[in-house]
């Protein structure tokens, strides 16, 4: 996904992927950080920040509007 694109719709199939599981399963961590800073990216399991950002952009709609807004604010997508 390139900057400025809309997040994909969270279908059942997308939500079931390992990539989205890494994003969805981090909800408690997001709540702790309140989407206030770049540290939120560290909540997502991934090999590096580029991998975490890719997952966040691909699956943000499975978490909710706040996650998609955060990825845009951080210029990840």
N, CA, C and O atoms as a CHARMM CRD file, in Angstrom:
* protein
*
  308
    1    1 UNK  N      0.84600  -1.17100   0.00000 PROA 1      0.00000
    2    1 UNK  CA     0.00000   0.00000   0.00000 PROA 1      0.00000
    3    1 UNK  C      0.88900   1.23000   0.00000 PROA 1      0.00000
    4    1 UNK  O      1.85400   1.30500   0.76100 PROA 1      0.00000
    5    2 UNK  N      0.57500   2.16700  -0.82800 PROA 2      0.00000
    6    2 UNK  CA     1.34900   3.39600  -0.87600 PROA 2      0.00000
    7    2 UNK  C      0.64900   4.48000  -0.09100 PROA 2      0.00000
    8    2 UNK  O     -0.55100   4.40100   0.17000 PROA 2      0.00000
    9    3 UNK  N      1.40700   5.49000   0.28200 PROA 3      0.00000
   10    3 UNK  CA     0.87700   6.58700   1.07900 PROA 3      0.00000
   11    3 UNK  C     -0.34600   7.18600   0.40300 PROA 3      0.00000
   12    3 UNK  O     -0.33500   7.45100  -0.79900 PROA 3      0.00000
   13    4 UNK  N     -1.38600   7.39200   1.17000 PROA 4      0.00000
   14    4 UNK  CA    -2.58500   8.02900   0.66300 PROA 4      0.00000
   15    4 UNK  C     -3.65400   7.05700   0.22000 PROA 4      0.00000
   16    4 UNK  O     -4.77600   7.47200  -0.07100 PROA 4      0.00000
   17    5 UNK  N     -3.33500   5.76600   0.16000 PROA 5      0.00000
   18    5 UNK  CA    -4.35100   4.79400  -0.21700 PROA 5      0.00000
   19    5 UNK  C     -5.25800   4.50700   0.95900 PROA 5      0.00000
   20    5 UNK  O     -4.88500   4.69600   2.11600 PROA 5      0.00000
   21    6 UNK  N     -6.44900   4.04800   0.64300 PROA 6      0.00000
   22    6 UNK  CA    -7.37000   3.65500   1.70900 PROA 6      0.00000
   23    6 UNK  C     -7.01400   2.25000   2.16300 PROA 6      0.00000
   24    6 UNK  O     -6.51900   1.43100   1.38900 PROA 6      0.00000
   25    7 UNK  N     -7.27600   1.99200   3.43200 PROA 7      0.00000
   26    7 UNK  CA    -6.99000   0.67400   3.98300 PROA 7      0.00000
   27    7 UNK  C     -7.94700  -0.34400   3.37800 PROA 7      0.00000
   28    7 UNK  O     -9.10500  -0.02700   3.10400 PROA 7      0.00000
   29    8 UNK  N     -7.46200  -1.57400   3.16800 PROA 8      0.00000
   30    8 UNK  CA    -8.36000  -2.60400   2.65800 PROA 8      0.00000
   31    8 UNK  C     -9.46700  -2.89600   3.66700 PROA 8      0.00000
   32    8 UNK  O     -9.27600  -2.75600   4.87400 PROA 8      0.00000
   33    9 UNK  N    -10.61100  -3.29900   3.16100 PROA 9      0.00000
   34    9 UNK  CA   -11.72000  -3.69100   4.02600 PROA 9      0.00000
   35    9 UNK  C    -11.30300  -4.95000   4.76900 PROA 9      0.00000
   36    9 UNK  O    -10.67200  -5.83700   4.19500 PROA 9      0.00000
   37   10 UNK  N    -11.65400  -5.02500   6.03700 PROA 10     0.00000
   38   10 UNK  CA   -11.28600  -6.19200   6.84200 PROA 10     0.00000
   39   10 UNK  C    -12.29000  -7.31700   6.60100 PROA 10     0.00000
   40   10 UNK  O    -13.32400  -7.39800   7.26500 PROA 10     0.00000
   41   11 UNK  N    -11.97600  -8.15800   5.66500 PROA 11     0.00000
   42   11 UNK  CA   -12.80700  -9.32500   5.39200 PROA 11     0.00000
   43   11 UNK  C    -12.43500 -10.43700   6.36700 PROA 11     0.00000
   44   11 UNK  O    -11.40200 -10.36200   7.03200 PROA 11     0.00000
   45   12 UNK  N    -13.26300 -11.45200   6.45100 PROA 12     0.00000
   46   12 UNK  CA   -12.94200 -12.60500   7.30100 PROA 12     0.00000
   47   12 UNK  C    -11.61900 -13.22900   6.86600 PROA 12     0.00000
   48   12 UNK  O    -10.80500 -13.64000   7.69200 PROA 12     0.00000
   49   13 UNK  N    -11.42700 -13.28800   5.56500 PROA 13     0.00000
   50   13 UNK  CA   -10.20200 -13.88700   5.03900 PROA 13     0.00000
   51   13 UNK  C     -8.97000 -13.08000   5.44400 PROA 13     0.00000
   52   13 UNK  O     -7.95200 -13.64700   5.84000 PROA 13     0.00000
   53   14 UNK  N     -9.06800 -11.75800   5.34200 PROA 14     0.00000
   54   14 UNK  CA    -7.94600 -10.90100   5.72700 PROA 14     0.00000
   55   14 UNK  C     -7.67400 -11.02000   7.22300 PROA 14     0.00000
   56   14 UNK  O     -6.52000 -11.13400   7.63700 PROA 14     0.00000
   57   15 UNK  N     -8.72600 -10.99600   8.03100 PROA 15     0.00000
   58   15 UNK  CA    -8.56500 -11.08000   9.48600 PROA 15     0.00000
   59   15 UNK  C     -7.92700 -12.39500   9.91600 PROA 15     0.00000
   60   15 UNK  O     -7.28500 -12.45500  10.96500 PROA 15     0.00000
   61   16 UNK  N     -8.09100 -13.43200   9.13400 PROA 16     0.00000
   62   16 UNK  CA    -7.54100 -14.74900   9.48100 PROA 16     0.00000
   63   16 UNK  C     -6.07300 -14.92000   9.10600 PROA 16     0.00000
   64   16 UNK  O     -5.46900 -15.93500   9.45300 PROA 16     0.00000
   65   17 UNK  N     -5.49300 -13.96100   8.41400 PROA 17     0.00000
   66   17 UNK  CA    -4.09300 -14.10300   8.01000 PROA 17     0.00000
   67   17 UNK  C     -3.16500 -13.91700   9.20800 PROA 17     0.00000
   68   17 UNK  O     -3.52100 -13.25700  10.18500 PROA 17     0.00000
   69   18 UNK  N     -1.98400 -14.50100   9.12200 PROA 18     0.00000
   70   18 UNK  CA    -0.99400 -14.34400  10.19200 PROA 18     0.00000
   71   18 UNK  C     -0.61300 -12.87900  10.36800 PROA 18     0.00000
   72   18 UNK  O     -0.41000 -12.41100  11.48800 PROA 18     0.00000
   73   19 UNK  N     -0.51700 -12.15500   9.24400 PROA 19     0.00000
   74   19 UNK  CA    -0.14900 -10.74400   9.30900 PROA 19     0.00000
   75   19 UNK  C     -1.16100  -9.95600  10.13800 PROA 19     0.00000
   76   19 UNK  O     -0.78400  -9.14900  10.98800 PROA 19     0.00000
   77   20 UNK  N     -2.44400 -10.19400   9.88300 PROA 20     0.00000
   78   20 UNK  CA    -3.46700  -9.45200  10.62100 PROA 20     0.00000
   79   20 UNK  C     -3.58200  -9.93100  12.06300 PROA 20     0.00000
   80   20 UNK  O     -3.90800  -9.14600  12.95300 PROA 20     0.00000
   81   21 UNK  N     -3.31800 -11.20600  12.29600 PROA 21     0.00000
   82   21 UNK  CA    -3.32700 -11.69700  13.67500 PROA 21     0.00000
   83   21 UNK  C     -2.30100 -10.93200  14.50100 PROA 21     0.00000
   84   21 UNK  O     -2.56100 -10.59400  15.65600 PROA 21     0.00000
   85   22 UNK  N     -1.13400 -10.65800  13.91500 PROA 22     0.00000
   86   22 UNK  CA    -0.10500  -9.89400  14.62500 PROA 22     0.00000
   87   22 UNK  C     -0.59200  -8.49000  14.97600 PROA 22     0.00000
   88   22 UNK  O     -0.21500  -7.94000  16.01000 PROA 22     0.00000
   89   23 UNK  N     -1.42300  -7.91800  14.12200 PROA 23     0.00000
   90   23 UNK  CA    -1.94400  -6.56400  14.34500 PROA 23     0.00000
   91   23 UNK  C     -3.12000  -6.59400  15.31700 PROA 23     0.00000
   92   23 UNK  O     -3.18900  -5.77100  16.22900 PROA 23     0.00000
   93   24 UNK  N     -4.03600  -7.52800  15.13000 PROA 24     0.00000
   94   24 UNK  CA    -5.23600  -7.62000  15.96700 PROA 24     0.00000
   95   24 UNK  C     -4.88200  -8.01200  17.39800 PROA 24     0.00000
   96   24 UNK  O     -5.44600  -7.46200  18.34400 PROA 24     0.00000
   97   25 UNK  N     -3.96100  -8.94900  17.56800 PROA 25     0.00000
   98   25 UNK  CA    -3.62000  -9.46000  18.89600 PROA 25     0.00000
   99   25 UNK  C     -2.90800  -8.44400  19.78000 PROA 25     0.00000
  100   25 UNK  O     -2.71800  -8.69200  20.97100 PROA 25     0.00000
  101   26 UNK  N     -2.51900  -7.32900  19.23000 PROA 26     0.00000
  102   26 UNK  CA    -1.79200  -6.31500  20.00000 PROA 26     0.00000
  103   26 UNK  C     -2.71800  -5.25500  20.60200 PROA 26     0.00000
  104   26 UNK  O     -2.23500  -4.21500  21.05100 PROA 26     0.00000
  105   27 UNK  N     -4.02200  -5.48700  20.62400 PROA 27     0.00000
  106   27 UNK  CA    -4.97300  -4.48300  21.10500 PROA 27     0.00000
  107   27 UNK  C     -4.66800  -3.96400  22.50600 PROA 27     0.00000
  108   27 UNK  O     -4.76800  -2.76000  22.74100 PROA 27     0.00000
  109   28 UNK  N     -4.29900  -4.83500  23.44000 PROA 28     0.00000
  110   28 UNK  CA    -4.00200  -4.38200  24.80400 PROA 28     0.00000
  111   28 UNK  C     -2.82600  -3.41000  24.80400 PROA 28     0.00000
  112   28 UNK  O     -2.83200  -2.42100  25.53700 PROA 28     0.00000
  113   29 UNK  N     -1.83400  -3.69000  23.99100 PROA 29     0.00000
  114   29 UNK  CA    -0.67000  -2.80500  23.88200 PROA 29     0.00000
  115   29 UNK  C     -1.07700  -1.45500  23.29900 PROA 29     0.00000
  116   29 UNK  O     -0.61100  -0.41400  23.76200 PROA 29     0.00000
  117   30 UNK  N     -1.95200  -1.46500  22.27500 PROA 30     0.00000
  118   30 UNK  CA    -2.42200  -0.20400  21.70000 PROA 30     0.00000
  119   30 UNK  C     -3.13800   0.62000  22.76100 PROA 30     0.00000
  120   30 UNK  O     -2.93600   1.83000  22.86300 PROA 30     0.00000
  121   31 UNK  N     -3.97300  -0.04300  23.54700 PROA 31     0.00000
  122   31 UNK  CA    -4.71500   0.66900  24.59200 PROA 31     0.00000
  123   31 UNK  C     -3.76800   1.28100  25.61400 PROA 31     0.00000
  124   31 UNK  O     -4.01400   2.38200  26.10500 PROA 31     0.00000
  125   32 UNK  N     -2.70100   0.58500  25.93500 PROA 32     0.00000
  126   32 UNK  CA    -1.71600   1.10200  26.88500 PROA 32     0.00000
  127   32 UNK  C     -1.02400   2.34000  26.32000 PROA 32     0.00000
  128   32 UNK  O     -0.82300   3.31900  27.04000 PROA 32     0.00000
  129   33 UNK  N     -0.66300   2.30600  25.05200 PROA 33     0.00000
  130   33 UNK  CA     0.02600   3.43600  24.42000 PROA 33     0.00000
  131   33 UNK  C     -0.92800   4.50000  23.90800 PROA 33     0.00000
  132   33 UNK  O     -0.51000   5.62100  23.62000 PROA 33     0.00000
  133   34 UNK  N     -2.19000   4.16400  23.79400 PROA 34     0.00000
  134   34 UNK  CA    -3.24000   5.08800  23.33800 PROA 34     0.00000
  135   34 UNK  C     -2.93500   5.71500  21.98000 PROA 34     0.00000
  136   34 UNK  O     -3.34800   6.84100  21.70400 PROA 34     0.00000
  137   35 UNK  N     -2.21500   4.98700  21.13900 PROA 35     0.00000
  138   35 UNK  CA    -1.89100   5.45300  19.79000 PROA 35     0.00000
  139   35 UNK  C     -1.24100   6.83700  19.80700 PROA 35     0.00000
  140   35 UNK  O     -1.42300   7.61800  18.87300 PROA 35     0.00000
  141   36 UNK  N     -0.48000   7.14500  20.87000 PROA 36     0.00000
  142   36 UNK  CA     0.09600   8.48000  21.00500 PROA 36     0.00000
  143   36 UNK  C      1.44200   8.66900  20.32700 PROA 36     0.00000
  144   36 UNK  O      1.84600   9.80300  20.07200 PROA 36     0.00000
  145   37 UNK  N      2.13500   7.59600  20.03200 PROA 37     0.00000
  146   37 UNK  CA     3.48400   7.79300  19.50400 PROA 37     0.00000
  147   37 UNK  C      3.91800   6.61800  18.63800 PROA 37     0.00000
  148   37 UNK  O      3.17700   5.65300  18.45000 PROA 37     0.00000
  149   38 UNK  N      5.11400   6.72200  18.12700 PROA 38     0.00000
  150   38 UNK  CA     5.64800   5.67700  17.25300 PROA 38     0.00000
  151   38 UNK  C      5.86600   4.36200  17.99200 PROA 38     0.00000
  152   38 UNK  O      6.01000   3.31600  17.35800 PROA 38     0.00000
  153   39 UNK  N      5.89200   4.39800  19.31500 PROA 39     0.00000
  154   39 UNK  CA     6.07500   3.17800  20.09200 PROA 39     0.00000
  155   39 UNK  C      4.94100   2.18600  19.83500 PROA 39     0.00000
  156   39 UNK  O      5.11600   0.98200  20.02300 PROA 39     0.00000
  157   40 UNK  N      3.79800   2.67700  19.41300 PROA 40     0.00000
  158   40 UNK  CA     2.66600   1.81000  19.09900 PROA 40     0.00000
  159   40 UNK  C      3.06000   0.76100  18.06400 PROA 40     0.00000
  160   40 UNK  O      2.57200  -0.36800  18.11800 PROA 40     0.00000
  161   41 UNK  N      3.92200   1.10900  17.13600 PROA 41     0.00000
  162   41 UNK  CA     4.36200   0.16200  16.11300 PROA 41     0.00000
  163   41 UNK  C      5.04700  -1.04600  16.74300 PROA 41     0.00000
  164   41 UNK  O      4.96600  -2.15300  16.21100 PROA 41     0.00000
  165   42 UNK  N      5.72100  -0.83900  17.87600 PROA 42     0.00000
  166   42 UNK  CA     6.41500  -1.93200  18.55300 PROA 42     0.00000
  167   42 UNK  C      5.45100  -2.96000  19.13200 PROA 42     0.00000
  168   42 UNK  O      5.86900  -4.06000  19.49300 PROA 42     0.00000
  169   43 UNK  N      4.18000  -2.62300  19.22400 PROA 43     0.00000
  170   43 UNK  CA     3.17800  -3.57000  19.71900 PROA 43     0.00000
  171   43 UNK  C      2.98300  -4.73600  18.75500 PROA 43     0.00000
  172   43 UNK  O      2.60100  -5.83300  19.16100 PROA 43     0.00000
  173   44 UNK  N      3.24800  -4.49100  17.49000 PROA 44     0.00000
  174   44 UNK  CA     2.99300  -5.48400  16.44700 PROA 44     0.00000
  175   44 UNK  C      4.19600  -6.40400  16.30700 PROA 44     0.00000
  176   44 UNK  O      5.33400  -5.94600  16.20700 PROA 44     0.00000
  177   45 UNK  N      3.93500  -7.70300  16.30200 PROA 45     0.00000
  178   45 UNK  CA     5.00000  -8.67400  16.10000 PROA 45     0.00000
  179   45 UNK  C      5.47800  -8.58600  14.65500 PROA 45     0.00000
  180   45 UNK  O      4.67200  -8.61100  13.72500 PROA 45     0.00000
  181   46 UNK  N      6.77400  -8.48300  14.47500 PROA 46     0.00000
  182   46 UNK  CA     7.32900  -8.40100  13.12600 PROA 46     0.00000
  183   46 UNK  C      8.83700  -8.43100  13.17600 PROA 46     0.00000
  184   46 UNK  O      9.43700  -8.22700  14.23100 PROA 46     0.00000
  185   47 UNK  N      9.45700  -8.68800  12.01900 PROA 47     0.00000
  186   47 UNK  CA    10.91700  -8.81800  12.00100 PROA 47     0.00000
  187   47 UNK  C     11.62500  -7.47700  12.12400 PROA 47     0.00000
  188   47 UNK  O     12.75100  -7.41800  12.61900 PROA 47     0.00000
  189   48 UNK  N     10.97500  -6.39000  11.67700 PROA 48     0.00000
  190   48 UNK  CA    11.54100  -5.04800  11.79900 PROA 48     0.00000
  191   48 UNK  C     10.41300  -4.02900  11.62000 PROA 48     0.00000
  192   48 UNK  O      9.26700  -4.40500  11.37300 PROA 48     0.00000
  193   49 UNK  N     10.73600  -2.75200  11.74300 PROA 49     0.00000
  194   49 UNK  CA     9.69100  -1.72600  11.64700 PROA 49     0.00000
  195   49 UNK  C      9.02800  -1.68300  10.27600 PROA 49     0.00000
  196   49 UNK  O      7.84000  -1.37800  10.17500 PROA 49     0.00000
  197   50 UNK  N      9.77700  -1.98300   9.22700 PROA 50     0.00000
  198   50 UNK  CA     9.17900  -2.00500   7.88800 PROA 50     0.00000
  199   50 UNK  C      8.12400  -3.10700   7.79200 PROA 50     0.00000
  200   50 UNK  O      7.06300  -2.91200   7.19900 PROA 50     0.00000
  201   51 UNK  N      8.42200  -4.25500   8.37700 PROA 51     0.00000
  202   51 UNK  CA     7.47300  -5.37200   8.38400 PROA 51     0.00000
  203   51 UNK  C      6.25100  -5.01900   9.22600 PROA 51     0.00000
  204   51 UNK  O      5.11800  -5.29100   8.82900 PROA 51     0.00000
  205   52 UNK  N      6.48200  -4.41400  10.38600 PROA 52     0.00000
  206   52 UNK  CA     5.37000  -4.00800  11.25500 PROA 52     0.00000
  207   52 UNK  C      4.48600  -2.96600  10.57200 PROA 52     0.00000
  208   52 UNK  O      3.25900  -3.03700  10.65500 PROA 52     0.00000
  209   53 UNK  N      5.10600  -2.00600   9.90100 PROA 53     0.00000
  210   53 UNK  CA     4.35300  -0.96000   9.20000 PROA 53     0.00000
  211   53 UNK  C      3.52000  -1.56000   8.07300 PROA 53     0.00000
  212   53 UNK  O      2.36900  -1.17000   7.87800 PROA 53     0.00000
  213   54 UNK  N      4.08800  -2.49800   7.33700 PROA 54     0.00000
  214   54 UNK  CA     3.36100  -3.16300   6.25500 PROA 54     0.00000
  215   54 UNK  C      2.11600  -3.85800   6.79700 PROA 54     0.00000
  216   54 UNK  O      1.03200  -3.75500   6.22400 PROA 54     0.00000
  217   55 UNK  N      2.29000  -4.56700   7.90900 PROA 55     0.00000
  218   55 UNK  CA     1.16300  -5.26800   8.52900 PROA 55     0.00000
  219   55 UNK  C      0.12100  -4.27900   9.03800 PROA 55     0.00000
  220   55 UNK  O     -1.07900  -4.48900   8.86200 PROA 55     0.00000
  221   56 UNK  N      0.57800  -3.20700   9.66800 PROA 56     0.00000
  222   56 UNK  CA    -0.35100  -2.20300  10.20300 PROA 56     0.00000
  223   56 UNK  C     -1.18700  -1.58900   9.08900 PROA 56     0.00000
  224   56 UNK  O     -2.39200  -1.40000   9.25000 PROA 56     0.00000
  225   57 UNK  N     -0.56400  -1.27900   7.97400 PROA 57     0.00000
  226   57 UNK  CA    -1.29100  -0.68200   6.84900 PROA 57     0.00000
  227   57 UNK  C     -2.26800  -1.66500   6.23100 PROA 57     0.00000
  228   57 UNK  O     -3.39100  -1.30200   5.88200 PROA 57     0.00000
  229   58 UNK  N     -1.84100  -2.89900   6.09800 PROA 58     0.00000
  230   58 UNK  CA    -2.67400  -3.91400   5.46500 PROA 58     0.00000
  231   58 UNK  C     -3.88200  -4.26400   6.32800 PROA 58     0.00000
  232   58 UNK  O     -4.95000  -4.57400   5.80100 PROA 58     0.00000
  233   59 UNK  N     -3.72100  -4.21800   7.64300 PROA 59     0.00000
  234   59 UNK  CA    -4.73700  -4.76400   8.54300 PROA 59     0.00000
  235   59 UNK  C     -5.35900  -3.74700   9.48600 PROA 59     0.00000
  236   59 UNK  O     -6.11200  -4.13400  10.38000 PROA 59     0.00000
  237   60 UNK  N     -5.07200  -2.46400   9.32000 PROA 60     0.00000
  238   60 UNK  CA    -5.57900  -1.48200  10.28300 PROA 60     0.00000
  239   60 UNK  C     -7.09700  -1.50400  10.38700 PROA 60     0.00000
  240   60 UNK  O     -7.64000  -1.27000  11.46700 PROA 60     0.00000
  241   61 UNK  N     -7.79100  -1.78000   9.28900 PROA 61     0.00000
  242   61 UNK  CA    -9.25200  -1.78200   9.33500 PROA 61     0.00000
  243   61 UNK  C     -9.79100  -2.92800  10.18400 PROA 61     0.00000
  244   61 UNK  O    -10.95000  -2.89200  10.59900 PROA 61     0.00000
  245   62 UNK  N     -8.97800  -3.93600  10.44600 PROA 62     0.00000
  246   62 UNK  CA    -9.39400  -5.03800  11.31600 PROA 62     0.00000
  247   62 UNK  C     -9.33700  -4.62500  12.78600 PROA 62     0.00000
  248   62 UNK  O     -9.95300  -5.26600  13.63700 PROA 62     0.00000
  249   63 UNK  N     -8.60600  -3.56600  13.07900 PROA 63     0.00000
  250   63 UNK  CA    -8.52700  -3.03900  14.44500 PROA 63     0.00000
  251   63 UNK  C     -9.53600  -1.91600  14.62000 PROA 63     0.00000
  252   63 UNK  O    -10.24700  -1.87100  15.62500 PROA 63     0.00000
  253   64 UNK  N     -9.60500  -1.01100  13.65400 PROA 64     0.00000
  254   64 UNK  CA   -10.58100   0.06600  13.71200 PROA 64     0.00000
  255   64 UNK  C    -10.06000   1.36600  13.13900 PROA 64     0.00000
  256   64 UNK  O     -8.89400   1.47900  12.76100 PROA 64     0.00000
  257   65 UNK  N    -10.93900   2.33400  13.08200 PROA 65     0.00000
  258   65 UNK  CA   -10.62900   3.63600  12.49200 PROA 65     0.00000
  259   65 UNK  C     -9.43800   4.28400  13.18100 PROA 65     0.00000
  260   65 UNK  O     -8.59400   4.88900  12.52000 PROA 65     0.00000
  261   66 UNK  N     -9.36300   4.16400  14.49600 PROA 66     0.00000
  262   66 UNK  CA    -8.26900   4.79700  15.23100 PROA 66     0.00000
  263   66 UNK  C     -6.91400   4.27100  14.76400 PROA 66     0.00000
  264   66 UNK  O     -5.95600   5.03600  14.65600 PROA 66     0.00000
  265   67 UNK  N     -6.83000   2.98400  14.48900 PROA 67     0.00000
  266   67 UNK  CA    -5.57700   2.39400  14.00800 PROA 67     0.00000
  267   67 UNK  C     -5.24800   2.92000  12.61600 PROA 67     0.00000
  268   67 UNK  O     -4.10000   3.27200  12.34800 PROA 67     0.00000
  269   68 UNK  N     -6.23300   2.97700  11.73000 PROA 68     0.00000
  270   68 UNK  CA    -5.99200   3.49300  10.37600 PROA 68     0.00000
  271   68 UNK  C     -5.59100   4.96300  10.42700 PROA 68     0.00000
  272   68 UNK  O     -4.69100   5.38600   9.70200 PROA 68     0.00000
  273   69 UNK  N     -6.25000   5.74000  11.27600 PROA 69     0.00000
  274   69 UNK  CA    -5.88500   7.15200  11.42900 PROA 69     0.00000
  275   69 UNK  C     -4.45400   7.28300  11.94000 PROA 69     0.00000
  276   69 UNK  O     -3.70600   8.14500  11.48000 PROA 69     0.00000
  277   70 UNK  N     -4.07100   6.43100  12.88900 PROA 70     0.00000
  278   70 UNK  CA    -2.72000   6.47100  13.44900 PROA 70     0.00000
  279   70 UNK  C     -1.67900   6.14400  12.37800 PROA 70     0.00000
  280   70 UNK  O     -0.64500   6.80700  12.30200 PROA 70     0.00000
  281   71 UNK  N     -1.94000   5.12600  11.54900 PROA 71     0.00000
  282   71 UNK  CA    -0.96800   4.76700  10.51100 PROA 71     0.00000
  283   71 UNK  C     -0.78300   5.90700   9.51900 PROA 71     0.00000
  284   71 UNK  O      0.32500   6.13500   9.03400 PROA 71     0.00000
  285   72 UNK  N     -1.85400   6.61900   9.21900 PROA 72     0.00000
  286   72 UNK  CA    -1.75300   7.77000   8.30800 PROA 72     0.00000
  287   72 UNK  C     -0.99000   8.91600   8.96800 PROA 72     0.00000
  288   72 UNK  O     -0.15000   9.55700   8.33500 PROA 72     0.00000
  289   73 UNK  N     -1.28900   9.17100  10.24600 PROA 73     0.00000
  290   73 UNK  CA    -0.61200  10.25100  10.97400 PROA 73     0.00000
  291   73 UNK  C      0.89200   9.98700  11.07000 PROA 73     0.00000
  292   73 UNK  O      1.70100  10.91200  10.99200 PROA 73     0.00000
  293   74 UNK  N      1.25100   8.72700  11.23800 PROA 74     0.00000
  294   74 UNK  CA     2.66500   8.34300  11.32200 PROA 74     0.00000
  295   74 UNK  C      3.31200   8.22300   9.94200 PROA 74     0.00000
  296   74 UNK  O      4.50700   7.94800   9.83100 PROA 74     0.00000
  297   75 UNK  N      2.51500   8.43000   8.89400 PROA 75     0.00000
  298   75 UNK  CA     2.97100   8.34300   7.49700 PROA 75     0.00000
  299   75 UNK  C      3.54600   6.96600   7.17700 PROA 75     0.00000
  300   75 UNK  O      4.55400   6.84200   6.48100 PROA 75     0.00000
  301   76 UNK  N      2.88400   5.93900   7.69800 PROA 76     0.00000
  302   76 UNK  CA     3.29800   4.56800   7.42500 PROA 76     0.00000
  303   76 UNK  C      2.68300   4.04700   6.13800 PROA 76     0.00000
  304   76 UNK  O      3.25500   3.18000   5.47600 PROA 76     0.00000
  305   77 UNK  N      1.52100   4.57400   5.78200 PROA 77     0.00000
  306   77 UNK  CA     0.78600   4.07900   4.60500 PROA 77     0.00000
  307   77 UNK  C      0.65100   5.17500   3.57200 PROA 77     0.00000
  308   77 UNK  O      0.06500   4.95600   2.51200 PROA 77     0.00000
